[in-house]
Amino acid sequence: MAESLPPEGFLLLEDGTLFLGRLVGPTAPTVAEVVFTTNMTGYQEVFSDPSYNAQIVVMTAPMIGNYGVNQEDPESARPQVAGVVVRELSRTYSNWRADGSLQAWLGEANVPILTEVDTRRLARHLRSRGVMRGVISAGTTPSAEALTALGGCPSMVGLDLASVVTTPEPYAWGNAQHPFHIVAYDFGVKRNILRLFDAHGVRATVVPAGTPASEVLALKPDGVFLSNGPGDPEAVTYALPNIQAIAEAGVPMFGICLGHQLLALSFGGHTTKMPFGHRGGNQPVKEFSTGKVLITSQNHGFAVAGSETDGVLGAPDLEVTHVNLNDGTVEGLRHRTLPVFGVQYHPEAAPGPHDAVPHFAEFLDALTSARV
């Protein structure tokens, strides 16, 4: 007996463009900002990355789900995406590490999958028109319920999602016997960041996004880490005075993605919303100190305002250390006198690329120097 096809479904963008497919999972309208990623592998890491919270993610790789899911690779405890759009959802999976299907894993989290969509056309549309809000629902024509839901979907601009995904209570990560101890602000931290700190001999105390600087400094950390996370960085205003106080205390500080953006904001810079952002594992970044080009994994829709020639706009105490070779946007910064630096991309990227992993050793050097 032939397997029955999933029911018909659609993705409607706020500009009125309709994409038809078949809907797997919840059929009630699901609304969020619609973005695309060029990752060829690592779909489980993408869907569990807190930086994708409240987004419908379009996968440009043609087949998704073919190697299943496992318990070791997720970047958080659950899927974080609002919805998934794919060209083909594999009906079977095969991998020696797999312990379940992608369909079941997302289904348990009530995340809809719209399959059999022309994702090439969809990605080209978002790249030319810019990312926008959208609704996934059942049927072939938008219902009044779907249209109402889409109209009520908030814009990503001005949205603080770090406070939504952050840990409610502090927790420890890593070997308690490690020689270095850092405090990691959780704005949506990926587990592989914590794994790599552990691998470099650094244990972490992970704290909520709004933890006061006085509580962090009372722990006498060797350094402070500012994590990645979702939403508009300029909406995370509560983090800025804490970052300023910790930096002024001379504590080494390292930021990734949202953490990098918050560093810029803390020293007078500002951020801008990008047309369609950088999401994927093949972004070329020039490193000024070495002249090397790093192939990096990225996931962000906002960027620090500035350039190689102009520096970080509004923040003269910061210097630009890296730029994106595709569009010239700021990808790295460093304080001119304090042991503070950040990168926009993901040196911890799993499954890769790994060109930027040495940034963890760079932070370790700063921790060592601070002890001298």
NORKA-V121408 format. One record per backbone hydrogen bond with DSSP energy under -0.5 kcal/mol. CO is the residue of the C=O (numbers start at 0). NH is the residue of the N-H. Records with the same first field share a line. If there is no record, write none. Layout:
CO=NH ; NH
//
This chain:
6=22
7=138
8=20
9=136
10=12 ; 18
11=134
12=15
16=12
18=10
20=8
21=23 ; 114
22=6
23=112
26=137
29=135
31=133
32=34 ; 55
33=131
34=57
36=59
38=60
41=45
42=46
43=47
44=48
45=48
46=79 ; 80
47=49
48=51
49=52
51=54
53=32
54=56 ; 81 ; 82
55=34 ; 57
56=58 ; 84
57=36 ; 59
60=86
61=87
63=89
64=67
65=93
68=98 ; 99
74=190
79=53
81=111
82=56
83=113
84=58
85=116
86=115
87=63 ; 89
94=97
99=68
100=104
101=105
102=106
103=107
104=108
105=110
106=109
109=111
111=83
112=23 ; 114
113=85
114=21
116=118
117=121
118=122
119=123
120=124
121=125
122=126
123=127
124=128
125=129
131=33
132=13
133=31
134=11
135=29
136=9
142=146
143=147
144=148
145=149
146=150
147=151
149=152
155=158
157=159
158=160 ; 231
160=163 ; 164
161=165
170=205
172=203
174=177
179=202
180=221 ; 222
181=183 ; 204
182=184 ; 224
183=206
184=186 ; 226
185=208
186=229
189=192 ; 193
190=194
191=195
192=196
193=197
194=198
195=199
196=199 ; 201
197=200
200=179
202=181
203=172 ; 205
204=183
205=170
206=185
207=210
211=214 ; 215
212=216
213=217
214=218
215=218 ; 220
216=219
221=251
222=182
223=253
224=184 ; 226
225=255
226=258
230=232
231=234
232=235
234=236
235=238
236=239 ; 240
238=242
239=243
240=244
241=245
242=246
243=247
244=248
245=250
246=249
251=223
252=340
253=225
254=342
255=258
256=260
257=261
258=262
259=263
260=264
261=265
262=266
263=266 ; 268
264=267
269=304
271=302
274=130
276=278
277=299
278=37
279=297
281=283
282=295
283=324
284=293
285=287 ; 322
286=289 ; 290
291=286 ; 293
293=284 ; 295
294=354
295=282
296=345
297=279
299=277
300=273
302=271
303=329
304=312
306=310
310=306 ; 312
311=314
314=317
316=335
317=311
318=333
320=287
321=330 ; 331
322=285
323=327
328=323
330=343 ; 344
331=320 ; 321
332=341
333=318
337=339
338=252
339=334
340=254
341=332
342=256
344=346
345=348
353=356
355=358
356=359 ; 360
357=361
358=362
359=363
360=364
361=365
362=366
363=367
364=368
365=369
366=370
367=370 ; 371
368=371
//
